[in-house]
Amino acid sequence: MSATDLPRTIDQYLARLRVALRDADPAMRQDALYDAEEYLRAELASNPGSTEAEVVSSVAGSYGAPEEVADIYRDTEVTVARALRPPLPPRRGSVLGRFFAVAADARTWSALFYMMLSAATGIFYFTWAVTGLSLSAGLALLIIGVPFVILFFASVRLLSLVEGRIVETLLGERMPRRPTYAAQGEPILTRIGAMFTDPRTWSTLVYMLLMLPLGIIYFTLTTTGLTLSLGLIAAPFAQILGEVGLMRIDDAEFLLPVWASPLTAVLGVALLFTLLHLIRAIGRSHGLLAKHLLVKMSRND
C-alpha cells in the first residue's frame, strides 16, 4: 500500500476499518474498532511531538493497514470460535436418534441453566431499570440529579456487557467483549451527550424491561415442564416401590392401572425430550434477541 493510500487521521483509519468489516459479525466489529481506536489513541498520547498523520502512518506499518487488521480479526474469530465451541453431539441418521440426541448437546443444558437463571436476572434488570428511570425523572430538576442520571445510564451500558457475557457463555451467541470506545480527547459534555443519543443505550433499557416477563415465562416453563415430565417418569416406579398413587385429592388416591404404567413412563420421557428441544430453540432465539438489542447493528456505528 502506497503512502498516498494510507489514512491521515484516526477517524479515517477507523472509517476504513469499519468499511472492511461491514459484513462481519456486529459484535466482532465493535471489538475490533475498540481495540484499534484504543491502540491509536494510546500511540498518539505516548508521542506528543508527533502529528496524528505520523502516528497513523507508523501504526499502519506495525499494527497493520485497516484491511489487514480486518483480515486478522476474521481469522482470529474463526480460530477462537472453534476453540470455544462445545463438542457437537454425534450425528444420528434416524429421526428417533436425532430426537434423543438433544440430551448430548451441551448448549441444551446451558440454555436450561440460563432459563432458570433468568428469573433472578430478569427481576434485577427490571428493578434496576424502573428504579433508575424513576429516580432520574424525580431528581432531574435538582443539582444532585444530573450526576445520578449520568451514573445510571453508564451502569446500563455496563450491565449490557455483563448480560452479553452471560448470553455468549450460556447461549453461544457472539456478543461484544469490549465496550464502545469513549474518546478521551472529546469534551466531557460531548461524551455524555453521545451516551444519551446512542440508540443502544435505550434498546438496552428495553431489553432490561423485557427480561422480567421473559424470565418469568422461561422459569415457569422450565420448572413446570421438568416437574411434570419427571413426575410421569417416576410415577410407575413410585407406585410399585412405595405404593404411592399418581395423585391424591383429599383422601382419595388414584393408582395407575398396570397396563398404563409403561405408557405413563414413555409419555414422561417423550415430554422431557420435547421440552429439551424447546429449551434449546428458545435459547437460540433469546440469543438473537439479546444481540439485536444489546449490540450496535448499524454498519455506521
C-alpha positions, 0 to 999 in steps of 0.5 A: 500500500502506497503512502498516498493510500494510507489514512491521515487521521484516526477517524479515517483509519477507523472509517476504513476499518469499519468499511472492511468489516461491514459484513462481519459479525456486529459484535466482532466489529465493535471489538475490533474498532475498540481495540484499534481506536484504543491502540491509536489513541494510546500511540498518539498520547505516548508521542506528543511531538508527533502529528496524528498523520505520523502516528497513523502512518507508523501504526499502519506499518506495525499494527497493520493497514485497516484491511489487514487488521480486518483480515486478522480479526476474521481469522482470529474469530474463526480460530477462537470460535472453534476453540470455544465451541462445545463438542457437537453431539454425534450425528444420528441418521434416524429421526428417533436418534436425532430426537434423543440426541438433544440430551448430548448437546451441551448448549441444551443444558446451558440454555436450561441453566440460563432459563432458570437463571433468568428469573433472578436476572430478569427481576434485577434488570427490571428493578434496576431499570424502573428504579433508575428511570424513576429516580432520574425523572424525580431528581432531574430538576435538582443539582444532585440529579444530573450526576445520578442520571449520568451514573445510571445510564453508564451502569446500563451500558455496563450491565449490557456487557455483563448480560452479553457475557452471560448470553455468549457463555450460556447461549453461544451467541457472539456478543461484544467483549469490549465496550464502545470506545469513549474518546478521551480527547472529546469534551466531557459534555460531548461524551455524555451527550453521545451516551444519551443519543446512542440508540443502544443505550435505550434498546438496552433499557428495553431489553432490561424491561423485557427480561422480567416477563421473559424470565418469568415465562422461561422459569415457569416453563422450565420448572413446570415442564421438568416437574411434570415430565419427571413426575410421569417418569417416576410415577410407575416406579413410585407406585410399585416401590412405595405404593404411592398413587399418581395423585391424591385429592383429599383422601382419595388416591388414584393408582395407575392401572398396570397396563398404563404404567409403561405408557405413563413412563414413555409419555414422561420421557417423550415430554422431557425430550420435547421440552429439551428441544424447546429449551434449546430453540428458545435459547437460540432465539433469546440469543438473537434477541439479546444481540439485536438489542444489546449490540450496535447493528448499524454498519455506521456505528 
